[in-house]
Amino acid sequence: MLVTIAVVLLVLWVLGLVTGYTLGWFIHLLLVAAIIMFLIRIIQGRNPIS
């Protein structure tokens, strides 16, 4: 599930970079949020990919 979300966010991020939408900052914010959630799961000792 987390991998799917990460892949979707990565694709949206690349599309934001390529197309230059004005909401590109929002996609960057979502990508940072996904990375933070991933790191929190690793720090807590849970399997980050589940």
Secondary structure as UniProt FT lines:
FT   HELIX           2..19
FT   TURN            22..23
FT   HELIX           24..44
//
